[in-house]
Each structure stands twice: as C-alpha cells, then as structure tokens.
Amino acid sequence: MSAAPPEAAAVEAFLQAHPDFLAARPQLYAILTPPRRIHGEAVADHMDAMIQAGRQEWRGLLEAGRTRGAFAAKVAEAVLALIASKDAEDCLRHEWPAHLGLESCRLVPHAAGPLPGLGLIVRDVAVASTALHGEQAPLITREALLRAGEYTLALGARDAADLPNEPESLAFLARALAAAMAR
C-alpha cells in the first residue's frame, strides 16, 4: 500500500483537532465515500449521517423536478390559450396570470435594459417596478424579464416558488408569444 500524500496527513490532523467539523457540516457527507465496513459506533454514526445527507439531497432533487414539471405544465396551458386566442396581448394580460399562477403578465417596450444570453432574467425584487407590473407591483417579490420579439415580457410572482428559474420553459413561453404577436 502506498503512503498517503502530505495533504492527507494535514487533513487528518485538522479533523483530529476539530472532531465536530463534519457534524457541523452535514452537507459534506454527500460528497464523502463511506467506509467499506463498520468500525464501531462512531463510524456507524458517520455512515448514518452520510445516508441522511444523501436522502436529503434526493428529496431536494425530487422536489425540484416536481416544481419544474408543474411549471412546464402551466406554460403549456398558457401557450394553448395563446394559440386559441385571437388577440395575443389580451390573452397575455387576462388569461396568462391564471394559467401561470402569477400576479402579473405584461408586455412592455424594451425598457428593462439588455437581456443576456437567452434573453431572460429571473430575479427576486424588494420593490417591483410599476412600469413593468402596473398596479400589481406592490405584490411582486420575484420577476422574470424575457425578450419576446420587439418587446419585453414581464412576469411577476408574489412568491418565488410560483416563478421558478426555468430558462427552457420561460424561453419557450417568450418565443410562443413573439410568434403569436407576429401573426
């Protein structure tokens, strides 16, 4: 068996000097390799902590997947309403808030400044702009700004969970709106 690198000795010395280090940072268990066999009660506790950290990570991933799926379904409903509508802007203002579960859906001139990459920004806001969200602005705590043709689509939510940062779904929504506005 080869000797451990000098860094390993430093890590071992640090952990011996700070025995509560891992217990105070359970997220680290998700990246550590568990021992191959149980070497007493302390190691069993560490293995249990690693299992619990892994379970928590999976719960988070599952919840994120459910949120993405639910938001994608809302986007699909909004796009179907847009397809059926004779007036895209009327659909956006009056039907999309209910379909998307949002407080505000508005189309504004490109006043929000340049939009990077895919042409979208999702951010939490302390005070929402009335220029973007109208009379709903005091209710908005999270907004998405999306390039939709010659306009900016401004979406506003009361709760951050209602407007997840889902670039693909949001970009699709903006592209569908731009296509409908162009017809």
Buried (B, 14 or more C-beta within 10 A) or exposed (E): EEEEEEEEEEEEEEEEEEEEEBEEEEEBBBEEEBEEEEEEEEEEEBBEBBEEBEEBBEEEEEEEEEBBEBBBEBBBBBBEBBEEBEEBBEBBBEBBBEBBBBBBBBBBEBEBEEBEEBBBBBEEBEEBBEEBBBEBBEBBBBBBBBBBBEBBBBBBBBEEEBBBBBBEBBBBBBBBBBBBBEE
